[in-house]
Amino acid sequence: MKTLIRDENDAMLVPQPQYPLYSATLALYGGTLLPYYLQEEKGWALDVADLKRATDEARAAGKTVRALVIINPGNPTGAALELSNQQEIVTFCKAEGLLLVADEVYQANVYAEGRNFTSFKKVVRDMGFGPKDFAMVSLQSTSKGFYGECGRRGGYMEVCGFDPQVKAELYKLSSVGLCPNLGGQITMAMVMSPPKEGEASYPKYQEERDTILASLKRRSVTIVDGLNALEGVSCQPAQGAMYAFPQITLPDALLAEAQTSGMAPDALYCMKLLEATGIVVVPGSGFGQREGTWHFRTTFLPAEGDIPGVVARMTTFHAAFMATYKK
């Protein structure tokens, strides 16, 4: 990031909602975050016209737009991009001269019928751009997918289309940092080179992978259906990743209490849910959201047998919450 951001006049397009690593890193290096809003009503789709609007407005204000961040599948939204949308994004970056930062750490987790993961590098190559024609960074991690489930730590990035001297500086920066633990390194090697068909371990690997992913898909459906049954809550299906990001309409009494307490309304709701049930969810205000809307992020990582109980506790809490605050 430091090689991209020189001062507050350098800016990056970052999705809203987004994993707050990007906003925090931009703040650390003194850059400017340019938000582009995903379309919740269309399954958290990305509208390239919004990218163009944000870019033009920033340039008119004197900003140098350096890069576009894409999280696919999405965190916290759980959305998975269609191939045609990816092609639009590549065309946009090429036309605008932007570095594409493709966060693809949930690439193994795609559940929606008719959706498949395609890496942005493959999209770029299939569109005819060679290694020197298009600048991009691809991110992958052991911590997500079906192998890590947020427990193991390790990852890598691949840079393409960079000047050799810039690459050399990146290697220097990487070499002075701490390496991941041994378990993370071993897992990362396995992620990069999984068992192949015909090898002795492949049938077991295939069985375990498919079993985990099928279970995550069932868990996602149970969670999303349960959320959509709650009063004032609407949740888009989880197309991928490990998260649901429902929108919640909060009663005026709760909004007033939040203002008095100095908390964001969705944060106050999440705290009350935690205190009443022990269930931890993250307020949408921590990820960025359209003004006047409130959300929270929940995962479907608990064991499949525990998910119905989680939904039941949330349902009981929410009914009591609404009864109290709508009086």
C-alpha positions in Angstrom: 0.0 0.0 0.0 2.8 2.4 0.9 4.1 2.1 -2.7 0.6 3.4 -3.9 -0.1 6.1 -1.4 2.1 9.2 -1.1 -0.2 11.6 0.7 -3.9 12.5 1.1 -4.1 13.4 -2.6 -3.7 9.7 -3.6 -6.9 7.8 -3.4 -8.3 4.2 -3.7 -11.7 3.0 -4.7 -13.0 0.7 -1.9 -16.4 -1.0 -1.7 -19.0 -0.1 0.8 -19.6 -2.2 2.8 -16.0 -3.4 3.0 -13.6 -5.4 5.2 -12.2 -2.5 7.3 -8.6 -3.6 6.7 -8.6 -1.3 3.6 -9.9 1.8 5.2 -7.6 1.3 8.2 -4.5 0.8 6.0 -5.4 3.9 3.9 -5.7 5.9 7.1 -2.3 4.6 8.3 -0.5 5.8 5.2 -2.4 9.0 4.9 -4.4 8.3 1.7 -8.0 8.9 0.8 -10.7 6.3 0.6 -13.2 6.7 -2.3 -16.3 4.7 -1.4 -18.4 3.0 -4.1 -21.6 1.5 -2.9 -22.7 -2.0 -3.7 -26.3 -2.5 -4.7 -28.0 -4.4 -1.9 -31.3 -4.6 -3.7 -29.6 -6.5 -6.5 -27.8 -9.0 -4.3 -24.9 -6.6 -3.5 -24.0 -6.2 -7.2 -21.3 -3.8 -8.4 -22.4 -1.0 -10.7 -19.4 0.2 -12.8 -21.2 3.5 -13.4 -20.8 4.2 -9.7 -17.1 3.5 -10.0 -16.9 6.0 -12.9 -18.9 8.6 -10.9 -16.7 8.3 -7.8 -13.5 8.5 -10.0 -14.6 11.5 -11.9 -15.7 13.4 -8.8 -12.4 12.6 -7.0 -10.3 13.8 -10.0 -12.4 17.0 -10.2 -11.5 17.6 -6.5 -7.8 17.2 -7.3 -7.3 13.6 -6.2 -5.1 11.1 -8.0 -7.1 7.8 -8.1 -4.5 5.0 -8.0 -6.4 1.7 -7.5 -9.6 -0.2 -7.2 -10.2 -2.8 -4.5 -12.5 -5.7 -5.3 -13.5 -8.3 -2.7 -14.8 -11.4 -4.5 -16.6 -13.3 -3.0 -17.5 -10.4 -0.7 -16.9 -9.7 2.9 -19.2 -8.8 4.6 -21.8 -9.1 1.9 -21.3 -12.7 0.8 -21.9 -11.7 -2.9 -20.2 -13.4 -5.8 -19.5 -11.5 -9.0 -20.8 -12.6 -12.4 -18.2 -13.1 -15.1 -19.7 -10.3 -17.2 -19.4 -7.9 -14.2 -15.7 -8.9 -13.8 -15.1 -8.1 -17.4 -16.7 -4.7 -17.0 -14.4 -4.0 -14.1 -11.3 -5.0 -16.0 -12.3 -2.8 -18.9 -12.9 0.1 -16.5 -9.5 -0.3 -14.8 -7.7 -0.4 -18.1 -9.5 2.7 -19.4 -8.9 4.6 -16.3 -5.3 3.5 -15.7 -6.0 1.9 -12.3 -4.3 -0.8 -10.4 -6.8 -3.7 -9.7 -6.4 -5.2 -6.2 -8.4 -8.4 -6.2 -9.1 -9.8 -2.7 -10.0 -13.4 -3.6 -9.5 -15.1 -0.2 -13.0 -16.7 -0.3 -12.7 -18.1 -3.8 -13.5 -21.7 -2.8 -16.7 -20.7 -1.1 -19.4 -20.1 -3.8 -22.9 -21.4 -3.2 -25.3 -19.7 -5.5 -26.6 -21.8 -8.4 -25.1 -20.7 -11.7 -22.2 -18.8 -10.1 -18.6 -20.0 -10.3 -15.4 -18.3 -9.1 -13.1 -17.0 -11.8 -9.9 -15.3 -10.8 -9.4 -11.8 -12.0 -6.1 -12.8 -13.4 -7.8 -15.4 -15.6 -10.4 -12.8 -16.7 -7.6 -10.4 -17.6 -5.7 -13.0 -19.6 -8.8 -14.2 -21.4 -9.5 -10.6 -22.4 -6.2 -10.5 -24.2 -4.1 -8.5 -21.7 -0.6 -9.9 -21.2 1.7 -9.8 -18.1 2.9 -6.3 -19.0 -0.4 -4.9 -20.2 -2.4 -4.8 -17.0 -1.4 -4.0 -13.5 -3.0 -6.1 -10.7 -2.5 -7.7 -7.3 -4.2 -11.0 -6.4 -4.7 -11.9 -2.7 -5.2 -15.4 -1.3 -5.2 -16.7 2.3 -5.3 -20.0 4.2 -7.5 -18.3 6.8 -10.6 -18.5 4.8 -12.0 -21.0 2.2 -12.9 -24.5 3.3 -9.5 -25.3 4.7 -9.0 -22.5 7.3 -12.5 -21.5 8.3 -10.9 -18.4 9.9 -8.6 -20.4 12.2 -5.3 -20.8 10.4 -3.2 -17.9 9.4 -1.1 -17.5 6.2 -1.4 -15.9 2.8 0.3 -14.5 -0.3 -0.1 -11.9 -2.9 0.8 -12.0 -6.6 1.7 -8.9 -8.5 1.4 -8.6 -12.2 2.3 -5.8 -14.6 4.6 -4.0 -12.0 7.8 -2.3 -12.8 10.8 -4.6 -11.7 12.1 -1.9 -9.4 8.7 -1.7 -7.7 8.6 -5.4 -7.3 12.1 -5.3 -5.7 10.9 -2.8 -3.1 7.9 -5.0 -2.3 10.2 -7.9 -1.7 12.3 -5.8 0.6 9.2 -4.7 2.6 8.1 -8.3 2.8 11.4 -9.6 3.9 11.6 -7.5 7.0 8.2 -8.7 8.3 7.5 -11.8 10.4 6.5 -14.9 8.6 3.3 -16.9 9.4 3.6 -19.8 11.8 4.6 -23.2 10.6 1.0 -24.5 10.4 0.1 -21.5 8.2 3.0 -22.1 5.9 2.3 -25.8 5.5 -1.4 -25.1 4.8 -0.5 -22.3 2.3 1.7 -24.8 0.4 -1.2 -27.2 0.2 -3.7 -24.5 -0.9 -1.3 -23.6 -3.7 -0.8 -27.2 -4.8 -3.8 -29.3 -3.7 -4.1 -33.1 -4.4 -4.7 -33.8 -8.0 -7.0 -36.4 -9.6 -5.1 -39.7 -9.8 -3.1 -39.2 -6.7 -3.7 -41.4 -3.7 -5.0 -38.6 -1.4 -7.3 -37.1 -4.0 -10.5 -39.0 -3.2 -10.3 -38.2 0.5 -9.5 -34.6 -0.2 -12.4 -34.3 -2.6 -14.8 -35.9 -0.1 -13.7 -33.6 2.8 -13.8 -30.5 0.6 -17.3 -31.2 -0.8 -18.6 -32.2 2.6 -17.5 -28.9 4.2 -18.7 -26.7 1.3 -22.1 -28.5 1.2 -22.5 -28.0 4.9 -21.6 -24.3 4.7 -24.2 -23.9 2.0 -26.9 -25.5 4.1 -25.9 -23.4 7.1 -26.1 -20.2 5.0 -29.6 -21.0 3.9 -30.7 -21.7 7.5 -29.2 -18.5 8.7 -30.6 -16.3 5.9 -34.1 -17.8 6.1 -34.1 -17.3 9.8 -33.0 -13.6 9.5 -35.7 -12.9 6.8 -38.3 -14.3 9.2 -37.5 -11.5 11.7 -39.7 -8.4 11.8 -37.9 -5.5 10.1 -35.0 -7.6 8.8 -34.2 -8.4 5.2 -31.2 -10.4 4.1 -29.8 -11.1 0.7 -28.9 -14.8 0.0 -25.3 -15.6 0.8 -23.8 -16.3 -2.7 -20.4 -17.1 -1.3 -17.9 -16.4 1.5 -19.0 -17.1 5.1 -21.2 -14.2 5.9 -24.7 -12.8 5.9 -25.2 -9.1 6.0 -28.9 -8.3 6.8 -30.4 -4.9 6.9 -32.4 -4.1 10.0 -35.1 -1.4 10.5 -34.6 -0.1 14.0 -37.5 1.4 16.1 -37.3 5.1 16.8 -37.0 4.4 20.5 -33.8 2.5 19.9 -32.4 5.3 17.7 -33.1 7.8 20.4 -31.4 5.6 23.0 -28.4 5.2 20.7 -28.0 8.9 20.3 -28.1 9.4 24.0 -25.6 6.7 24.7 -23.2 7.9 21.9 -23.4 4.5 20.1 -24.3 3.7 16.5 -27.8 2.3 16.5 -26.7 -1.0 14.9 -23.9 -1.3 17.4 -26.3 -0.9 20.3 -28.6 -3.6 18.8 -25.6 -5.9 18.5 -24.6 -5.3 22.1 -28.1 -6.0 23.4 -28.1 -9.2 21.3 -24.8 -10.3 22.8 -25.9 -9.5 26.4 -29.1 -11.4 26.0 -28.0 -14.5 24.0 -24.2 -14.7 23.9 -24.3 -14.4 20.1 -21.7 -12.1 18.6 -22.4 -10.2 15.4 -20.7 -7.1 14.0 -22.5 -3.9 13.4 -22.7 -2.7 9.8 -21.4 0.7 10.8 -18.0 -0.9 11.1 -18.0 -1.9 7.5 -19.6 1.2 5.8 -23.2 1.3 4.6 -25.5 3.7 2.9 -26.5 6.6 5.1 -29.7 5.9 6.9 -29.5 2.1 6.7 -28.4 -0.2 9.5 -27.0 -3.7 9.2 -25.0 -6.3 11.0 -22.7 -9.1 9.8 -23.0 -12.7 11.0 -21.2 -15.8 10.0 -22.5 -19.3 9.4 -19.3 -20.9 10.8 -20.7 -22.5 13.9 -21.2 -26.3 13.6 -24.1 -27.2 11.4 -25.9 -28.8 14.4 -25.7 -25.6 16.3 -27.1 -23.3 13.7 -30.8 -24.0 14.4 -30.2 -23.1 18.0 -28.5 -19.9 17.1 -31.5 -19.0 14.9 -33.9 -19.8 17.6 -32.1 -17.7 20.2 -31.9 -14.7 17.8 -35.6 -15.1 17.0 -36.6 -15.1 20.6 -34.4 -12.1 21.4 -35.6 -10.1 18.4 -39.3 -10.6 19.1 -38.7 -9.4 22.7 -36.6 -6.5 21.5 -39.2 -5.3 19.0 -42.0 -5.7 21.6 -40.0 -3.5 24.0 -39.0 -0.7 21.7 -42.2 -0.4 19.7 -44.3 0.3 22.8 
